[in-house]
Amino acid sequence: MPAMDRDINPYPDTAVDFAKIVRAAGLEVEYEDADRSSRTYLAHNAADLWIPVIQVGVDLLVGMSAGLITNMIQRYLDRRKIDQTILHVEYRIVDSDGQVQAIKIDGRGPDVIGALSEFEGKQIERTRSRAVEARSEDEKSDPDHPLN
């Protein structure tokens, strides 16, 4: 998990609990600050919920299916009323070329969940389209391919 700018904002206090949910799904969690003693946390005392900055590789999404992070956020919110929660989320997806697609969104729980789900779906579709294009180019350049 990348940290927010520690001079201004440390990790949100939700980071530890959210990391537990991610690990329970069988995924690895890495903090930008490897040394626990250098991490600071900030509690926001409001009906708002600040999810830690999330960054994943697109290959993970393609392999696990769309809805990966939205499902984890919904599991985290299981104890709360999602309709009455204002969510703050920054989500980054890194493709195999190292390009980062990001969304930073604040709003009502259902609206944020919907936008995140759409964002994941678009990134997965983009990745699959690129893979099909790459395969097609490989086939065109292969003189032994049956269609050549």
ROFI-7942 format. One record per residue (C-alpha): x, y, z. Coordinates in pm, 1 decimal, always signed. Example, Ala and Ser with C-alpha at 12.3 -4.5 7.8 and 13.67 -1.06 7.14 Angstrom:
R/X/Y/Z
R/+1230.0/-450.0/+780.0
R/+1367.0/-106.0/+714.0
//
This chain:
R/X/Y/Z
R/+0.0/+0.0/+0.0
R/+151.0/+332.2/-95.9
R/+143.6/+580.5/+187.1
R/-19.7/+915.1/+148.5
R/+220.5/+1207.8/+174.0
R/+341.7/+1151.8/+529.5
R/+428.8/+1518.1/+579.0
R/+62.1/+1600.4/+528.4
R/-132.4/+1274.4/+567.4
R/-20.1/+944.9/+719.8
R/-195.0/+614.2/+649.1
R/-565.9/+619.8/+732.9
R/-645.2/+415.4/+1043.1
R/-844.9/+176.6/+821.6
R/-521.3/+51.4/+660.6
R/-453.7/-227.6/+910.7
R/-807.0/-371.9/+904.1
R/-828.5/-341.3/+525.7
R/-490.1/-515.3/+488.4
R/-627.9/-806.6/+694.8
R/-919.2/-844.7/+450.8
R/-681.3/-839.3/+154.0
R/-455.8/-1101.5/+315.6
R/-758.8/-1317.5/+401.8
R/-833.9/-1324.8/+27.4
R/-491.8/-1482.2/-21.6
R/-320.1/-1172.2/-157.9
R/+5.1/-1015.7/-49.1
R/+3.2/-671.7/+111.6
R/+304.9/-446.2/+100.3
R/+324.7/-109.4/+267.7
R/+534.0/+164.7/+116.6
R/+697.8/+189.0/+458.9
R/+838.7/-159.6/+513.9
R/+942.2/-67.9/+869.2
R/+631.6/-70.2/+1090.2
R/+786.4/+177.0/+1333.1
R/+803.8/+444.2/+1061.7
R/+429.9/+421.7/+983.7
R/+189.1/+670.7/+1130.7
R/-188.3/+647.4/+1119.7
R/-459.9/+908.4/+1128.7
R/-814.6/+853.3/+1248.3
R/-1089.9/+1051.5/+1080.3
R/-1375.0/+1103.7/+1322.7
R/-1671.2/+1129.4/+1089.6
R/-1918.2/+910.9/+904.2
R/-1661.9/+912.4/+623.9
R/-1446.4/+609.0/+558.0
R/-1097.6/+655.9/+417.1
R/-972.1/+344.2/+239.0
R/-591.6/+325.8/+210.9
R/-437.3/+393.2/-130.3
R/-466.3/+68.6/-326.9
R/-234.9/-33.2/-609.3
R/-258.3/-364.2/-795.9
R/-121.5/-515.9/-1113.5
R/-376.7/-555.5/-1390.8
R/-276.1/-920.6/-1434.1
R/-407.3/-986.6/-1083.7
R/-743.8/-838.4/-1179.1
R/-764.2/-1039.1/-1500.0
R/-677.9/-1357.9/-1311.0
R/-914.6/-1298.3/-1020.0
R/-1201.3/-1127.6/-1207.3
R/-1350.1/-782.8/-1193.5
R/-1477.3/-660.5/-862.2
R/-1166.9/-759.3/-667.0
R/-1124.3/-436.8/-473.8
R/-1492.5/-343.6/-469.5
R/-1571.0/-680.6/-309.5
R/-1303.4/-623.5/-45.0
R/-1437.2/-277.6/+31.8
R/-1787.3/-421.7/+64.9
R/-1653.9/-689.7/+303.1
R/-1486.4/-418.0/+507.3
R/-1812.2/-222.3/+516.5
R/-2011.5/-528.9/+617.6
R/-2038.5/-391.1/+969.9
R/-2149.9/-47.4/+851.9
R/-2437.4/+88.0/+651.4
R/-2290.6/+146.1/+306.9
R/-2573.7/+382.9/+206.3
R/-2488.2/+615.8/+492.9
R/-2110.8/+606.4/+444.2
R/-1904.8/+855.7/+248.3
R/-1609.2/+672.9/+94.7
R/-1273.6/+819.2/-4.8
R/-1072.0/+589.1/-231.7
R/-760.7/+618.6/-444.5
R/-711.9/+311.8/-662.2
R/-425.2/+250.6/-904.5
R/-392.7/-29.5/-1158.1
R/-49.8/-92.0/-1310.4
R/-30.4/-264.8/-1648.5
R/+250.1/-492.5/-1767.3
R/+426.3/-193.8/-1927.6
R/+431.4/-10.2/-1594.7
R/+167.4/+243.2/-1698.4
R/-62.0/+343.4/-1414.9
R/-433.2/+407.0/-1453.0
R/-580.2/+571.5/-1145.2
R/-908.2/+685.3/-1001.5
R/-950.9/+902.0/-695.6
R/-1311.2/+924.5/-586.3
R/-1511.5/+1053.5/-293.4
R/-1882.8/+1007.9/-248.6
R/-2173.2/+801.8/-123.1
R/-2085.4/+436.0/-72.4
R/-2301.8/+291.3/-352.3
R/-2182.7/+554.4/-601.9
R/-1815.6/+493.3/-522.3
R/-1855.9/+114.7/-535.9
R/-2025.7/+146.4/-876.4
R/-1753.6/+374.2/-1014.3
R/-1476.1/+145.7/-886.3
R/-1641.7/-158.0/-1038.4
R/-1672.1/+19.6/-1374.5
R/-1306.1/+131.1/-1351.4
R/-1187.7/-225.8/-1287.4
R/-1400.0/-360.4/-1571.0
R/-1261.5/-105.9/-1818.0
R/-903.0/-186.4/-1719.3
R/-961.9/-560.3/-1759.6
R/-1125.8/-510.0/-2099.9
R/-840.3/-281.9/-2207.4
R/-587.0/-548.0/-2106.3
R/-771.9/-826.5/-2285.2
R/-801.3/-615.4/-2602.6
R/-427.8/-545.3/-2594.6
R/-355.7/-917.9/-2554.8
R/-575.6/-1003.9/-2856.1
R/-405.2/-735.3/-3064.2
R/-60.5/-864.4/-2963.0
R/-158.3/-1221.1/-3052.9
R/-288.2/-1104.9/-3389.3
R/+36.9/-921.0/-3460.5
R/+238.5/-1231.0/-3363.3
R/+31.7/-1443.9/-3600.6
R/+82.0/-1197.3/-3887.5
R/+457.2/-1195.2/-3838.2
R/+486.2/-1576.6/-3813.3
R/+554.6/-1713.1/-4163.3
R/+463.2/-2064.8/-4047.1
R/+118.9/-1961.5/-3921.0
R/-157.3/-2142.4/-4118.5
R/-325.6/-1815.8/-4219.1
R/-9.1/-1672.2/-4372.2
//
